[in-house]
Each structure stands twice: as C-alpha cells, then as structure tokens.
Amino acid sequence: MTQMNGGFSTRKPLSAFRIRAIPAWLEYVLLVGLGVAAVVLHQAFRFPMDLPGRHGVEWMALLVLGRALTRSRIGGSVVSTGAAVASMLPLWGAIDDPFIWLIYLLPGILMDIAFARLPRWKTSFIFLASLGALAHATKPLARWLINMITGIPYGSLLLGVGYPLLTHLLFGAVGGLLGAILAYGIHKTIARPE
C-alpha cells in the first residue's frame, strides 16, 4: 500500500477510517440519518420469515459504518439515538414493542464502549464483525430481560433465548463485516490521491 507521498506504508489497510473533510455538525446529521435509515429499511423489508435477527445485516452494517467513519467518541450512540427516535414515530403504525427504542439504543452504546476500551482493534475487520455480532445480540438479551421483568411476550423467545441469540450473533457478524468493508471502501475512495 503506498502513501500519498509515494512511499510504502507498513500500516494495516484499515489504519485510518476517519473522514475529516466535513464539519462536525454535518457529521452528526449524517450519523442520525444512518440510524433513521436502519429503521426505514427494517420497516420496508418486514416480511414474515420466522428468522430472528435477519435485520441485523442492514442495522449493524449502518451502525458499524457510521461508527468506523466518525471522529466522534459517541458516534455509535448518535446513530442508535437516531434509530431509537425514528422507531417511535407514529409513521410506522402500531408499535408492538414499547421498549423498541431501548433495543435500538443499546448496540450503539456498546459499540462506543468497545471503541473506547479497545482502540487498537477498532480498524480490524474481525473486530468490527465480532462487535457487530455482540451489539446485535443485545436485542434478544434485552428482550429476554424485559420479558422476565414485565411479562411482555416476544414471539422470538417462545422457545427460549438460545436460538434467537445465535441468529442475532450470526446476522450481526455479517452486518458488522459489511459495515467494515463499506467504511474501508469509502475511506479509500475519499483518501485516494488525485
């Protein structure tokens, strides 16, 4: 991999995702937009497939993409907040889950904590795929806890938390990897010398 000055770089290919060419306020608007886009995609592709966690592909791809490209330490939380607020809009019709906002909020918070605690790994494809898996797994775990505390039934938990947890981990990993690939591609496109 060559640097802009023509020398050879010994850095890892994902060594610098961040895009610094836009103002911070616009960056936050774009991050919120990624969260809103996740909810819109979820609603647009809401087909009954009985496969828990399948929306983790697009959700984690957008969340990882936003978090990997931002310079903000709370970028994941900003994306998740955008999704949480959008999920509660009456536009989506009847909301079957009064805690859907929490389900959208938790993955971004987890992602920000992981980026802060493990800064050395935040540009690794494997790390971002694993983080996508863990972040998306917060959904069945949170719903399981909500069910235990409030008694609110969730169809995906009828046979226990094991199967939904596994499928959320798998779909989240695919989404996390996709988000990492997109972030890398965007960074390489923007950082390419003229």
Secondary structure, 3 states (H helix, E strand, C coil): CECCCCCECCCCCCCCCCCCCCCHHHHHHHHHHHHHHHHHHHHHCCCCCCCCCCCHHHHHHHHHHHHHHCCCCCHHHHHHHHHHHHHCCHHHCCCCCCCHHHHHHHHHHHHHHHHHHCHHHCCCHHHHHHHHHHHHHHHHHHHHHHHHHHCCCCHHHCCCCHHHHHHHHHHHHHHHHHHHHHHHHHHHHHHCCC
